[in-house]
């Protein structure tokens, strides 16, 4: 399987058959495989803090948390771990960089944030009008 950010959120069987997927689709496959093996797993979504001071994100990132007794919910980033070098792969198991603002756990909306994570919409009306409703995150640091 290889990473391709092409949009769309296909089911795990479709992604496996196709052989590629986005971070969301990698996560769907990983959650499905964990659950099939009897491991509780959930989907996590976030906005990504880039390296600059003020930040805007309209791509977002998704990964998985697996529940391990005595450890709790352990982060696993299946698409981030898609590296050729084993030493790079291990960095995406049990470790989460301090650059994510988590907005969603288990796929739906966030009561805390007060919005639905999956809120992109597109529709066409007559006569020949396309309407797009999109979301993004924007923030800047608070003065110290």
Buried (B, 14 or more C-beta within 10 A) or exposed (E): BEBEEEEEBBEBEBBBEEEBBBBBBBBBBBBBBBBEEEEEBBBBBBBBBEEEEEBEBEEBBBBBBBEEEEEEBBBBBBBBBBEEEEEEBEBBBEEBEEEBBBBBBEBEBBEEEEEEBEEEEEEEEEEEEEEEEEEEBEEEEEEE
